[in-house]
Amino acid sequence: MTAALIGFIVLMAILGAPIFVVVSAFAMVGFYVADIPFAALVVDTYNKFANNPILYTIPLFTFAGFILAESRASVRIVSFSRAILGWLPGGFAIVALAACAFFTAFTGASGVTIIALGGLLYPALISEKYPERFSLGLLTSSGSLGLLFPPSLPLIIFGVIAETSINQLFIAGLVPGMLLIVLLSFYSVATGSFAAVPRQRFSARSVIKTAYEAKWELFIPLIVIIGIFGGYVTLGEVAALIVLYSLIIEVLIHREIKLVHLPVIMNQSMVLVGGILIILGAALALTNYLVDAQVPMHILEIMQSLIDSKWVFLICLNIFLLIVGCLMDIYSALLVVVPLILPIAISYEIHPVHLGIIFLTNLEIGYSTPPVGMNLFISCFRFNKSVLSLYRAAVPFLLILLIGLIIITYVPQLSLGLVSILGIK
């Protein structure tokens, strides 16, 4: 009977059942086999929700990200970045990278960045004489580029699931995140030079003017970093502060969002949050069973019998996570996979914070990996292009990001060095 139930659940998954239904079903089968009352499943999940002081930051940061995406904040950020970097060959492409990373840090890898910024950046890249294939690949791969920067929602969720310091994760992601942007910037400069893209003359007056226009948005990262790491506010307090700050600047100062539109924005952002929390609840239930059944320990024994080297394990881990990243959305992957691989990674002496950066870098790349990376299909819809053309456009960027992944994986000090220097707890 158990085998029949598992077969039915797998069939449900193949036919497209929601991930939370599949995960919950596996959890219920596990509890049934272990002869544990189903009530324990609900009680354990509720207790983990109720006793976690971080979860309420998820809807707050998500709402702030949607407010920024619905306003003209993107236009101001792009104009400021262009004034600073437009004189470089490939300067506007670097502007696009920076703008996408900024917005993805607040919206997560939800596709909002491609949808919100695509209409602004794609025509601008084409008008600047960048090749069409390059422009498509740039925006597709940049749709998840800011996942390693605070206050990235996936970083918070990894910290919750892995019971790892979120402050350390915020700091640990800064250097690896910048590395990925720098590598893609080198490619952008080379493309700009080869395509003879016209440059914009540097103007101090333009920098001052655009900085003044974007001053309110530019304060947001400073509020997050100084507030948390200066010890002035907790993560929950800074999340509430960012929401209030975003509402004030976009509703009252810039007046680009009307009060009557706020319920619509709330609805859109909370639909995303609701989906995340439902999956989180289902994943916690499955995790409870896996821990009770010692499934991670059994997997660890098998892994240790097959793989002796930490470096070989990291190669296998990256391959596995890349596959996961292009098959599952990032929140499902975090909630289902992290509990399984965390004890195995620790046994190979991989620091949990370093593991988190490796994990998110893989999923960030997986979003643009053919054949089913989510960013590919979002870009297909947004830019009205065939998915095959987007496959070809994304390949050079994927190769560059894979180089960055290898460096991040095998040079752990990129992730842990700044945490150690600053003494972040």
N, C-alpha and C positions, 0 to 999 in steps of 0.2 A: 504493500500500500504506500509506503514511504517513497519507494522508487517511482510509483505512478504519480504521486503528488509532485515530486521534483521534476519529472518529465513534463507534467502539465504546466508548471511554473515556467520552465524553459521555453515551452511553446508559446506561453503568454508573452514572454520577453521578445521572442522572434517576431510575433505578430504586432508588436509595438505597444504593449501595455506600459503605462507610466512606470518610471523607475521605482517610485516609492511603493507601488503596489507589488512589484516583483520582490523588492527587498523585504517588505513586510511579510509577504507570503513565505519566503525562505526562513525568516525569523520564527514565524508561527509553526512551521514544520519542525524546526529545530527544538522549540519548546515542547512540541507534542512528542517528539522522539525521546526527549529527556524527561518526559512525564512531569513537566513543570506547569502549573496553572497559567493560563493566558493572562490572568490578572497581574501576575508578576511582571509581564512584559510592559504593561501600561504603567505600573507603579514605578518601575526602574527608570523608564523613559521620562516620566513626569519629574522624578527626583533630580535627574541630571539637568533637566531644563530649569527647574525651580531654584536649584542651588548654584547655578552658573551665573556669575556676575557680569559676564561679557556679552551674552547673547543679545541683550537689548540694544547693543551698539550697532547690530546688523541693520535693522530698519532705519536707524538714524543716519548712518553714513550713506545708505542706499538712497534715501530721500534727498539728502544734500546733493548727491551726484545727479539725480534726475532734475533737480532745480537748476543746476548749472548747465545741464545739457539742453534744457528747454529755453534758456535765455540766450542772449548773444555773447555770453562769456567766451565761447569758442572763437568768435570773430576778434575779440579784443586780445586774447592770448596769442592767436596766430599773427595779428598785426604787430604785437610787441616782439615776438620771436623773430619775425621777418625783419624788423628794423635792426635787430642785433646780428642776425646770421645771414641776411640776404646778400651780403657782399661776397660770401664764399661761393666757389663753384659747387653747385648742388645745395646751395644754402636753403632754398625753399623746401627741398625734400627733407632736410634736417629739421626745419620748422614743423613740417608735418609729423615727423617722428616724435618731437617734443610735445606737440599739442595732443597727439593721440595717447602718449604715455600719461600725460597729466590727467586726461579725462578717464582713462581706463583705471587709474588708481582710485577714483571715486565711484565708478560705475561697475567695476569688476568686468570679467570677460563675458558680458551679457549681450554683446552685439550693439549696445547703445552707441559706442564710440564710432563704429563704422556708419551707422545710420545717421547719427547726429552730425558728424564731421565730414562724411563722404561728399555730401552735396556742396560743401564749401571748398574742400581741399582738392577733390578730383578735377573739377573744371579749372581751378587755379594752376594745378600742376601741368595740365595740358596746354593752357594758355602761355605758360612759361617755357614751352617747347620740350618738356620732358617726354620721353617715349611713353606711349600708352601702356605697353606691357609693364614697364617699370613702375608707372604710377599705380596701376592696379595691384601689383605685387606689394608695393610699399604700404598701401592703405589696408590691404587684406592682412598682412603680417603684423601691422601696427595696431590692429584692433584689440590685441591682448597684450600689448607691449608694456603696460604699466603695472602689471600684477605684482611686481616685486617692490613697489614703492608704497609707503604708508599714505593713507589708511586703507590699503587694499583689503577688500572683504575676504578673498581667499586666504590671505595671510592670517586674518583674525580667526577664520574657521579652522585652519590648520592648527593654530595655537590651542583652540578649544578642544579639538579632537585628540591632539597629541599631548595635551596638558603641558604645553611648552610656553615659555614667556613670550607674550605677544610683543612686548617692548623690544626684546632681543631680535625677534623676527623682523620688526620694522627697521631696525638698524642694519641687520644682516643683509637685507635686500637691496640696500642703497648702492653699494659698489658693484655687485653683479648686474643690477638693473642698468646702471650707467655703462657697464661694459658692453651690454647688448646694444644700447643706443649708439655707442662710439663705433662698434663694428659695422653697424648698418649705416652710420654716417660716413665712414670711409668709402663704402660702396656707393653712397649717394654722391659724394664728391667726385669719385671716378666717373660715374655716369654723367654728372653735370659737365665735367670737363670734356668727355668724349662726345657728348651730344651738343657741345658748344652752347649750353644754356646761358642766356644773358644774365648778368649779375646786376644787383642793385647797389648803387653807391652808398657807402656808409655815411649816415648823417646823424650827428649827435642830437640835433634838434628833433629828428624823427624818433629817436630812441626815447628822449625825454617826453615827447608828446604821447607816444603809444604807452609808455610806462605809466603816465598819469591816467590815461583812459582805463588801463587794466589794473590799476593799483589795488583795487579792492579784492579782485580775484588772486592777485599775486601774494596777498597776505595769508591766504588759506594754508598753503604748505607750511609757512612759518608758524602759524597758530598751532598746527598739529605737532610739529617737531619741538618747538620751544615749550609749548604747554605740557606735553607728556614728559619729554626728557629733561626739562628744566625742573620737573617735580611740582609744577604749579597746579595741575589738574590730573585727574585719572582719565583712563581711556573713555569711560562712559561719559564723564563730564565734557571732554573735548568733543565727543560725538554730538552731544546736545548743543554745545557752543557753535559747532560748524553749521548745524541746521539753522539755528537762530541767525547766525551771521549771514548765511546764504539767503535766507528769507529777507533780511533787512536790505542787503545790497541789490538783490534782483527785483524785489517787490516795491520797496520804498525809495531806494536811491536811483537805480536805473529805470525802474517802473516798466520792465520788459515782461513781467508776469503779473497778470491781473489776479486779484483775490479770488474771483469767480473760477479761475482756472486751477487753483491749488487743489481742489478735490480730485480733479482729473489726474494731476501729477501724483497725488497721494495714491490714487487707485493703481496707476501704472507701476509705481515703485513697490507698493505693498503686494501686488500680484507676484512680482519676482521674489520678494521676501517670503511670502507665504509658501511658494514652491520650495524655497531653500529650507524652511523650517519643517515642512512636511517630510522632505527627504531626510533631514537631520534626525527627526524623530524615528523614522523607519530604520535609519542606519544605526542609531544608538540601540535600538531593540535587537538588531542583528548582531551588533558588537557584543552585547551582553551574552548572547548565546555562544558566540565564537570564543569569548574569553572563558566561559564556564566549561565549554567542551575542549579547551586547550588547543583549538585549531591552529593559532599562530605558532605554538610550540612544536606541533607536529610538522608544520611547514618548515620551521627552522631546522629541525633535525634532518629533514630531507635535503634542504639547501646545504647544510654543513657537510653532509656526506658527499655531495656532488661538487661543491665549490669551496676551496680552501682559501683563496686569495680575496682580500677585500676589494682589490682593483677589478678583478673579474666579476665579482658581485655587482659592483657599480655599473659595469658595462651591461650586464643582464638587467639591472634595475632600470637603466635609462631606456633600453629597448622596450621593456615591458610598459613603462610609463608613457612612452611615445605612442604606443598602440592604444593604451587606455585613453590618452588625451584626445585622440582623433575619433574614438568610438563613444565616449561618454562626455556629458557636460562636466565642467570643472567641479561643480558642487557635489554632484553624485560621486565623481572620482575621489574627491577628498574624503567624503563621509564613508565610503565603502572600502576604499583601498588602504587609507592611512592606518587604521587599526591592525591590518594584516601585516604591513611591511615594517611598521615602527619597531616592534621587538626584534625582528630579523636584522634590521639595519643597526640597531644598538649592539647586537651581538657581534657585528663586524666593526665595532668601535667607530661608528659614524654618528657624529653629534646630531641630536634631534633638530637643532636649528639649521645646521647645514643640510640635513635631509629635507627640511621644509623648503629651502631655496632650490635644491635639486628638483624636488617634486613639482613645484610651481613653474620652474623653467621648462620642464618637460611638457607640462600641460599647456603652457603658453605656446610652445612650438606646435603641439598636437592640434591646436585649434586651426592651424593653417596647413595641416598635413593632408595631402590627398590619400585616399579618395573621399573621406567623409568628414574632414575637419569642418567644424561649424562655421568658422569665418569665411570659408570658401563659398558656402551657400548663402550666407548673409550678403556677401559682396556680389554674388551672382544676382540676387534680387535688387540690391541697392543700385548697382551700376548697369543693370540690364545687359549683362554679358553671359556668354555660355560658360558652364562650369569647367569645360576643357581648357578654355582660354585662361581661366583663373588658375588652373593647375600649373600651366606653363609659366604664368607670371609669378607664382609663389615660389617656384623651385630655387632660384638664386638666393632669395631671402632666407629660405629654410636652411640651405647649406651654410650660410653665414651664421645663423642662429645656432646651428648644430656645433659649429666651431666654438661659439660662446659657451654652449652647454658643456662641452668637453673641458674647457678651461675652468668653469665654475665647479664642475664635479671633482676634478683632480687637483684643484688648488683651494682647499677648504679655507685658507686664510682670507680669501676674498670675501667670504661670508662671515667668518668668525673674528677676523682681525680687528675690525672697528668695534665690535661688541666687547672684545677683551680690552682694547685701549680705553674705551669710555667707561668700562666697568658697569655696563647696563645689567640690571637684574631682571 
